[in-house]
Amino acid sequence: MTLQEAIEARHSVRAYKEQPLAEDIVKVLEEEIVKLNTEGHLHMQLIVNEPKAFQGTMAKYGKFRNANNYIVMAGKKADDLDERVGYYGEHLVLLAQTLGLNTCWVGLSYSKVPGTYVLEDGEKIACYIAIGYGETQGAGHKIKSVEQVSNASDGTPSWFRKGVEAALLAPTAVNQQKFSFEYAGMDDNRHKVLAKKGFSLIGYTKMDLGIAKYHFEIGAGKDNFVWG
């Protein structure tokens, strides 16, 4: 499965089979987490066979079942922490999809279980990502049009529209899709794209933007442009 295929196949899943993650898959995930933590200046941690985080009142509200594996999305407090969490977390989400796993971004419906993770001075937890073998593959949801979230037109490059289409398949908090992409022409002989977050009372727009930007890069081709 390619990353583009993973984008199209991936949906949020909250109910999982009582099946431990295969050892070889755990190894792949942990190796990628080490790499991405360095690249993104984060402290993501994979927790396996731990059921307590999704057994509390909030987890029941979130309708989670057998969510015994998850990724703690943490990092040093900074203005751009949430965007980096979204960007690099979605990297792991799509990798998991290619490995035959299912996932769900979790902003509130989890409990922090002491002893399951480590935080260094100045670090905080931004969210969790539930991960495992889903009872189903999840279901799609209504999405906005390309024109609602971008300035794509007959005059913009075809890869730009493909990038926006990929971004529209990105998971966002309560499917709010509060982001936009603008093709901004050429800058120093490179195509320039601007990505912006919108306003939301729900929050998580910075994280959503990071997720959407990662999708955009896959759909558009990272070598075709630079971020403005």
C-alpha positions as CSV (number, residue, x, y, z in Angstrom):
1,M,0.0,0.0,0.0
2,T,1.4,3.4,-1.0
3,L,0.9,6.5,1.2
4,Q,-1.6,7.9,-1.2
5,E,-3.6,4.6,-1.0
6,A,-3.3,4.8,2.8
7,I,-4.8,8.3,2.7
8,E,-7.8,7.0,0.8
9,A,-8.2,3.9,2.9
10,R,-7.7,5.3,6.3
11,H,-10.7,6.2,8.6
12,S,-10.9,6.7,12.3
13,V,-11.5,3.4,14.2
14,R,-12.5,3.3,17.9
15,A,-13.2,-0.4,18.4
16,Y,-10.3,-2.9,18.1
17,K,-9.8,-6.6,18.2
18,E,-8.3,-8.2,21.3
19,Q,-5.1,-8.9,19.3
20,P,-1.7,-7.8,20.4
21,L,0.4,-5.9,17.9
22,A,2.8,-8.2,16.0
23,E,6.4,-8.0,17.2
24,D,7.8,-7.0,13.8
25,I,5.2,-4.3,13.5
26,V,6.1,-2.9,16.9
27,K,9.7,-2.8,15.9
28,V,8.9,-0.9,12.7
29,L,6.8,1.6,14.6
30,E,9.4,2.1,17.3
31,E,12.2,2.6,14.8
32,E,10.2,5.2,12.9
33,I,9.2,7.0,16.2
34,V,12.9,7.3,17.1
35,K,13.6,8.8,13.7
36,L,10.7,11.2,13.7
37,N,11.3,12.3,17.3
38,T,14.7,13.5,16.2
39,E,13.4,15.2,13.0
40,G,10.4,16.8,14.7
41,H,11.9,17.6,18.1
42,L,9.2,15.5,19.8
43,H,8.9,12.8,22.4
44,M,6.4,10.4,20.9
45,Q,6.1,7.1,22.7
46,L,4.4,3.8,21.7
47,I,2.6,2.1,24.5
48,V,1.5,-1.5,24.0
49,N,-0.8,-3.9,25.9
50,E,-2.0,-1.2,28.3
51,P,-5.8,-1.0,28.6
52,K,-6.3,1.6,31.4
53,A,-5.9,4.7,29.2
54,F,-9.2,4.0,27.4
55,Q,-11.3,2.6,30.3
56,G,-12.2,5.8,32.1
57,T,-15.4,7.8,31.8
58,M,-14.1,10.0,29.0
59,A,-13.0,7.0,27.0
60,K,-16.5,5.5,27.4
61,Y,-17.9,8.7,26.1
62,G,-15.6,8.4,23.1
63,K,-16.9,4.8,22.5
64,F,-13.5,3.1,22.6
65,R,-13.3,-0.6,22.9
66,N,-10.2,-2.8,23.3
67,A,-7.9,0.2,22.7
68,N,-4.9,-1.3,24.4
69,N,-2.2,0.2,22.3
70,Y,-1.6,3.9,21.7
71,I,1.0,6.5,20.9
72,V,1.6,9.3,23.5
73,M,2.1,12.5,21.5
74,A,4.4,14.7,23.6
75,G,7.0,17.3,23.2
76,K,8.5,20.5,24.7
77,K,6.0,23.3,25.1
78,A,6.2,25.7,22.1
79,D,3.9,27.7,19.8
80,D,4.3,25.2,17.0
81,L,4.1,22.0,19.1
82,D,0.6,21.1,18.0
83,E,1.4,21.6,14.3
84,R,4.5,19.4,14.6
85,V,2.5,16.8,16.6
86,G,-0.1,16.7,13.8
87,Y,2.5,16.5,11.0
88,Y,4.6,13.8,12.4
89,G,1.8,12.0,14.1
90,E,0.0,11.6,10.8
91,H,3.2,10.2,9.4
92,L,2.8,7.4,11.9
93,V,-0.9,7.0,11.3
94,L,-0.4,6.5,7.6
95,L,2.5,4.2,8.2
96,A,0.3,2.1,10.5
97,Q,-2.3,1.9,7.8
98,T,0.2,0.5,5.4
99,L,1.1,-2.1,8.0
100,G,-2.5,-3.3,8.2
101,L,-3.4,-1.4,11.4
102,N,-6.1,1.1,12.2
103,T,-5.9,4.3,14.2
104,C,-7.8,7.2,15.8
105,W,-6.6,10.6,16.9
106,V,-7.8,11.3,20.5
107,G,-7.8,14.8,21.9
108,L,-9.7,14.3,25.1
109,S,-11.2,10.8,25.5
110,Y,-8.3,9.2,27.3
111,S,-6.7,9.0,30.8
112,K,-3.0,9.6,31.5
113,V,-1.8,6.4,33.3
114,P,1.2,7.1,35.6
115,G,4.2,5.1,34.7
116,T,3.3,4.4,31.1
117,Y,5.2,7.4,29.6
118,V,8.1,9.7,30.4
119,L,8.1,13.5,30.2
120,E,11.2,15.6,30.4
121,D,11.3,19.1,31.9
122,G,9.2,21.5,29.9
123,E,7.3,18.7,28.0
124,K,3.6,18.2,27.7
125,I,1.2,15.7,26.2
126,A,-0.8,17.1,23.3
127,C,-3.0,14.1,22.5
128,Y,-3.0,10.3,22.1
129,I,-3.3,8.1,18.9
130,A,-5.1,4.8,19.5
131,I,-3.6,2.1,17.3
132,G,-4.5,-1.6,16.7
133,Y,-6.4,-4.1,14.5
134,G,-9.8,-2.6,14.0
135,E,-13.0,-4.5,14.2
136,T,-13.9,-2.6,11.0
137,Q,-12.0,-0.3,8.6
138,G,-14.1,2.7,9.7
139,A,-16.3,4.8,7.5
140,G,-15.8,7.9,5.4
141,H,-17.4,11.3,6.2
142,K,-18.7,14.3,4.3
143,I,-15.9,16.6,3.3
144,K,-15.6,20.1,1.9
145,S,-14.9,20.9,-1.8
146,V,-11.5,21.8,-3.1
147,E,-12.9,25.3,-3.9
148,Q,-14.0,25.8,-0.3
149,V,-10.5,25.4,1.1
150,S,-8.2,26.7,-1.6
151,N,-7.7,29.0,-4.6
152,A,-7.3,26.0,-7.0
153,S,-8.4,26.9,-10.5
154,D,-7.6,26.2,-14.1
155,G,-4.7,28.5,-13.7
156,T,-3.0,26.6,-10.8
157,P,-0.8,23.6,-11.3
158,S,-2.5,20.2,-11.4
159,W,-0.4,19.0,-8.5
160,F,-1.8,21.7,-6.3
161,R,-5.3,20.4,-6.7
162,K,-4.1,16.9,-6.0
163,G,-2.5,18.2,-2.8
164,V,-5.7,19.9,-1.7
165,E,-7.7,16.7,-2.4
166,A,-5.4,14.7,-0.3
167,A,-5.6,17.3,2.5
168,L,-9.4,17.1,2.5
169,L,-9.1,13.4,3.4
170,A,-7.1,14.3,6.5
171,P,-8.7,13.6,9.9
172,T,-9.6,16.8,11.8
173,A,-11.3,17.4,15.2
174,V,-15.0,16.6,14.8
175,N,-14.4,16.8,11.0
176,Q,-14.2,20.6,11.2
177,Q,-11.7,21.0,8.3
178,K,-10.7,24.5,9.4
179,F,-7.7,24.9,7.1
180,S,-7.0,26.5,3.7
181,F,-4.3,26.3,1.1
182,E,-3.3,29.0,-1.3
183,Y,-1.1,28.7,-4.4
184,A,1.0,31.9,-4.2
185,G,2.9,31.7,-7.5
186,M,6.7,31.5,-8.0
187,D,9.3,32.5,-5.4
188,D,13.0,32.2,-6.3
189,N,12.1,29.8,-9.2
190,R,10.0,27.6,-6.8
191,H,6.3,27.3,-6.6
192,K,5.1,28.6,-3.2
193,V,2.1,27.4,-1.2
194,L,0.6,29.0,1.9
195,A,-1.2,26.9,4.5
196,K,-3.4,28.6,7.1
197,K,-5.5,27.4,10.0
198,G,-9.0,28.8,10.5
199,F,-10.8,29.7,13.8
200,S,-12.7,27.1,15.8
201,L,-14.2,27.2,19.3
202,I,-13.4,23.5,19.5
203,G,-9.7,24.1,19.1
204,Y,-7.1,21.7,17.7
205,T,-6.8,23.8,14.5
206,K,-2.9,23.9,14.7
207,M,-2.8,20.1,15.0
208,D,-5.3,19.7,12.2
209,L,-3.2,22.0,10.0
210,G,-0.1,19.9,10.6
211,I,-2.0,16.7,9.7
212,A,-3.4,18.4,6.5
213,K,0.0,19.7,5.5
214,Y,1.4,16.2,5.6
215,H,-1.4,14.9,3.4
216,F,-0.9,17.8,1.0
217,E,2.8,17.0,0.6
218,I,1.9,13.4,-0.3
219,G,-0.8,14.4,-2.8
220,A,1.1,17.3,-4.4
221,G,4.6,15.8,-4.3
222,K,6.9,17.4,-1.8
223,D,9.5,18.3,-4.5
224,N,7.0,20.4,-6.5
225,F,6.8,23.4,-4.1
226,V,8.0,25.1,-1.0
227,W,5.9,26.3,2.0
228,G,5.4,30.0,2.2
